Amino acid sequence: MSTVLTRAGDAARTNLKGRPQQIGLTVVLLLVGGLLASANDLWPFVINGISDGSIYALAALGLVLTFKTSGIFNLAIGGQAAASAYVFYSFRIDAGMPWPVAALLALLIVGIGGSLILERMAYLLAEAPPVMKIVATIGLLVFLQSVLTGAYGPATLQFSQYLPTDSFAIGEVRVQASQVIVTVFALASTAGLYLYFKRARLGVAMQAVVEDPNLLALEATSPVVVRRYAWAIGSSFVSISGMLIAPGLGIQVNQMLLLYVTAFGAAALGGFSSLPLTFASAIGIGITMNILSDKLAGQTDVVLSQLYTQVPFLVLVAALLFVPRRKLIERGAKRARRATPIRQFPPQVMLPAGALGLSAAVMVPFVVDSADINQYTTAIGFAIVLASLGLLIWTSGQLSLCHMAFAAVGATTFYHAQNAGWPWLLALLAGALVAIPVGALVSIPSFRLSGTYLAVATFGFGLLFQNLIYATDFMFGAADIRSVSRPELFGMDTASDRGYYYTALVIALGCVAMILTVRRSRLGRLLRGLGDSPAALAAHATNTRLTCLMVFSLSAFLAAVGGVLIAGVPQSASGNAGGSFGYFNSLVLVAVLTFCGRRPILSPVIAAVLFVVIRIYEPFNSETFVDYQGAIFGALALGVAIAPALRVPTLGRRGIARVGRRTPTAVRVQRVQGRVREGVAA
C-alpha cells in the first residue's frame, strides 16, 4: 500500500488513542446525565435523550466525515437538514405520498443532489485560505436560510410521526418503536463508518484525499470519486437527521440552525475526527438536555429555566478550549494559498476620494426624503460595526462570528449609563469601554485556535450571548427591550433625525481616524504580520497572544460604538434573534463584507449601504427582494470565496505570478515550458 494510504490507515487505527481530554469530557458528560437520571422517574427523559442524541449524532457524523475528507467545516448543516425536512414535508403532506417514497425523494434531492454541489464547492475551495472556507459555508448558510424562509414562511410547520408509534415497557418506562429505530440506525451507522474507515481501502483514501489528492491519484485512486463518496455519505446523514427530527419539533429553519449546534458540540468533543467519540458525545448531550429540562421546569428565573437549551453551546466552547491544540488539525492547511495583501490607495487618489465621499455624506439629509434619514443613520452605525469586523478579518486574519454581541453590549451598557444619569457622550464611552473586556474574553480561543476552529468558537460565544446573556438584567432583561434617548449636545438640535444623523457621522469619522491611525502604527504592522504568519511573528519575539487580545478588544470597542448609534435610531434596542442585534446578523455581515472587497473603509461603507439603505429604493423595496435579500448576499459571498479557483491564469511571468506561490499543475507546466523557450532563445 502506498505511503499516503498507509499513514491515513495508521491515523484511522489510532482513532481513539491519545485523546484523554476528549474522552474525559465525553465521560463527564455521560456521568452527569447518569447522575441526574439516578431517580426512576427520570428514565423517560433518558430514553428521550438517547433518541434525540442519536438524531444529532447522525448530523455530527456527516459533519465529521466531510471535514475529515475535504477540510471544509460545513456550518450550513442546519440549513441543509431544514431543506431536507421541508422537501420531505412537501412530498409527504402537500403531495400526499407515502412516507418511504417522500423520504427517498428528499434524500435524493437534498442529500445526494446537494452532495454533488457541495463536493464541487469543496474542490474549488481546496487551496483557499481558511477564512474564505468559512466565508463560503457562511454564504451557503445565509443563502439556505433566506431561500427556505422566503419559500415556506417563518411559521413552524407541524406534522405527525410517520415511524411506527407502537410502544413497549422496560420496567416502568414506556419506549416507543420510533425511538428504538432511530437509536439502532444511528448506532449501526457509527459502527459501519468506523469499520469502513479502518478497513476499506476507499475509507482510508477518504482521509488521505484532503492532504494530497495528486499523490492519491498516483495510486490509481480517483480523488474526485473519493470526495464524491464522502460528501454523498455525509450529506445523506444530515438529510436523514432533518427528516427524523421534524415530527417531534416541527420544521422551522431558524430553530433548526440552533438545534444543529448540538452536532457542532459533539463533533468538537470528538476532536472533529473520532466517530465513536462523536456519537457518544451526542448521546450525552441529548440525555443532559432532556433531564435538565425537567429539573429546571419549575424555575421562575427566565435564564435558569432555559439553561438546558445552552448545553450544546457550553459543550462546544468548553471542548474547543480544553481539547489539546495538536488534536485540532487544520485539515488541508498545507495546500492553502495565502490571502492577497490589501492594496492601499495612493494619497493622490485617497484624499480626493475621501473628500468627495465626505461631501456626499454631508449632503445626504438635504437630498433624501426626511422619512429616509433614519435609514442612513442606521447604515452609519452598521458601517462602524463592519469596519471593526474588517479590521479583525482582513488586517489580522482573525475571524469573529459574534460581532453583533459586541454591539449589543455597547447598546445595553449605554442604556444603564443613561439611566444612571450619565451624559450622552460619557454613556457612549462607557458602552464602548465595557465591550473591551468582552472582546478580550472572546479573544481567548484565538490564543490556541485559528481558522475553522476559531470561527466555530466565536460562533458558540455568539449563541451563548443570544440565548443566555441577552436575557439577563445586565443586557436586555426579561422584557427583551431597552429604551434609550438621543443626545442633546452643546445646545444643538442633535435629537432630531437630521441632527442625530450628523452626530452619528461625526462619531463615525472619529472611528475612521482611529482605524487608519492603527493601520499606520506599529500595532497595524503587527496585525498584518499576524494575518500573514503568526509563527514568523512569534519568531521575532512578538507576543502573538497579546496582539490577538488587542485586536479583538479594539474591534469590540468600535462595534460597541456602532451598536449605540444603531439603538439610537429607533431609540430602543432589542435582543430578539430576528432584530438588529440577533446572532444571525453576525453571519450575514461577514457574508456582505466579503463580497464588498477588502478595503478598510470603502468596503464597510459599501456593505452598509447594501445591507441597510438599498432596500428603501425601487426595485429593491419589493417584498420579493426583502424576502430573498439574504440569498443574494449569501450567493455573492460564496461566489467571492470560490472565484480565485475559477480564474484562468494567463501565460507568461506576470500571469503566473498573479496565481500565487502555490499554482495549479497546468500553470506549473506552462512555467517550465516558458523557461525552456527562454533557454532555447538564449
QUIPE-V731534 format. One record per run of one state. SS is the DSSP state (a for helix, b for strand, c for the rest). FROM is the first residue (numbers start at 1). TO is the last residue. If there is no record, write none. Layout:
((SS	FROM	TO) (SS	FROM	TO))
//
This chain:
((c	1	2) (a	3	13) (c	14	19) (a	20	36) (c	37	39) (a	40	70) (c	71	76) (a	77	94) (c	95	98) (a	99	124) (c	125	129) (a	130	152) (c	153	156) (b	157	157) (c	158	166) (b	167	170) (c	171	172) (b	173	176) (a	177	199) (c	200	200) (a	201	208) (c	209	212) (a	213	217) (c	218	222) (a	223	249) (c	250	250) (b	251	251) (c	252	252) (a	253	259) (c	260	260) (a	261	269) (c	270	274) (a	275	295) (c	296	301) (a	302	305) (c	306	306) (a	307	322) (c	323	324) (a	325	327) (c	328	332) (a	333	335) (c	336	346) (a	347	367) (c	368	369) (a	370	395) (c	396	402) (a	403	419) (c	420	423) (a	424	447) (c	448	450) (a	451	469) (c	470	480) (b	481	483) (c	484	496) (a	497	520) (c	521	521) (a	522	532) (c	533	533) (a	534	539) (c	540	543) (a	544	570) (c	571	571) (b	572	574) (c	575	582) (a	583	595) (c	596	601) (a	602	616) (c	617	622) (a	623	646) (c	647	652) (a	653	659) (c	660	664) (a	665	681) (c	682	682))
//
